[in-house]
Amino acid sequence: MRLVVSFCLALLVGCANLHSSCIRAAQAELRALDAQIAESETARQRGYRVTQATQSRTTLNICAWPREPVLFCTTHTPGKRATRTEVSPAAEAERVMQLRREHARLVAVTADRIASCPA
């Protein structure tokens, strides 16, 4: 009896996870679009956009080896550097309007995708 109850609970949990993962996948594109809208509105308010650029740094170190008194070693360290890029408020406002139109269309598509998820 315990085995049957455990099996039913495991099946129920598996179905719940399947349903929630289907919903999460259906909403992924909408969440990404919401993030783009938020970033564009922030850039329009600030007047600039922050971008991350990869920048590697090479440092010179003194390494000690058993047979050598002093030896120099180099270390390559990857890093990121934030840069500001100015934006046009008018162009950014237009971009936000286009993204909002796309958002309205995508809400209906997302509702259809969620409706097709297994219950």
C-alpha positions in Angstrom: 0.0 0.0 0.0 2.8 2.4 0.9 4.5 1.6 -2.4 1.3 2.5 -4.3 0.9 5.8 -2.4 4.6 6.7 -3.0 4.3 5.9 -6.7 1.2 8.1 -7.0 2.9 11.0 -5.2 5.9 10.7 -7.3 3.8 10.6 -10.4 1.9 13.7 -9.2 5.1 15.6 -8.5 6.5 14.6 -11.9 3.3 16.0 -13.6 3.4 19.2 -11.6 7.1 19.7 -12.6 6.2 19.0 -16.2 3.4 21.5 -16.1 5.4 24.2 -14.4 8.4 23.7 -16.8 6.0 24.0 -19.8 4.6 27.2 -18.4 8.1 28.5 -17.7 9.2 27.7 -21.2 6.1 29.3 -22.7 6.9 32.5 -20.8 10.6 32.7 -21.5 10.3 34.9 -24.6 7.9 37.3 -22.8 10.3 37.6 -19.8 13.2 38.4 -22.2 11.1 41.1 -23.9 10.2 42.5 -20.5 13.9 42.8 -19.6 14.6 44.6 -22.9 11.8 47.1 -22.2 13.1 47.8 -18.7 16.7 48.2 -20.0 15.5 50.6 -22.8 13.5 52.7 -20.4 16.4 52.9 -18.0 18.8 53.9 -20.8 16.3 56.6 -22.0 16.0 58.0 -18.5 19.8 58.1 -17.9 20.7 59.1 -21.4 23.3 56.3 -21.8 23.4 52.6 -22.0 25.9 50.5 -20.0 27.6 47.7 -22.0 30.0 45.1 -20.7 33.2 44.6 -22.7 35.6 41.7 -22.2 39.0 42.9 -21.3 41.9 40.6 -20.4 44.8 41.7 -18.2 48.3 40.3 -18.2 50.2 40.6 -14.9 53.8 39.9 -14.3 54.6 37.9 -11.2 57.8 36.7 -9.6 57.8 32.9 -9.4 60.2 30.9 -7.3 61.4 27.6 -8.7 63.6 25.1 -6.9 66.6 25.4 -9.3 66.2 29.1 -10.2 66.6 32.0 -7.8 64.1 34.3 -9.4 61.8 33.6 -12.4 59.2 35.9 -13.9 55.8 34.5 -14.8 52.9 36.0 -16.6 49.2 35.5 -15.7 46.3 36.2 -18.0 43.2 37.3 -16.1 40.0 37.8 -18.0 37.7 40.5 -16.8 34.8 42.7 -17.8 34.8 46.5 -18.1 31.6 48.6 -18.1 31.4 51.3 -20.7 28.8 54.0 -21.2 27.3 54.6 -24.6 25.2 57.7 -25.2 21.7 57.1 -26.6 19.3 59.3 -28.3 16.2 59.8 -26.1 13.9 60.0 -29.2 15.3 56.8 -30.7 15.1 55.0 -27.4 11.5 56.1 -26.9 10.7 54.7 -30.4 12.4 51.5 -29.5 10.3 51.2 -26.3 7.1 51.8 -28.3 8.1 49.0 -30.7 8.9 46.7 -27.9 5.6 47.4 -26.2 3.7 46.6 -29.5 5.7 43.3 -29.7 4.8 42.7 -26.0 1.1 43.1 -26.7 1.3 40.6 -29.6 3.4 38.2 -27.5 1.0 38.1 -24.6 -1.6 36.5 -26.8 0.9 34.0 -28.2 2.1 33.1 -24.7 -1.5 32.6 -23.5 -2.0 30.1 -26.4 1.2 28.3 -25.5 0.2 28.1 -21.8 -3.2 26.8 -22.8 -1.5 24.0 -24.8 0.6 22.9 -21.8 -0.5 19.5 -20.3 -2.6 19.9 -17.2 
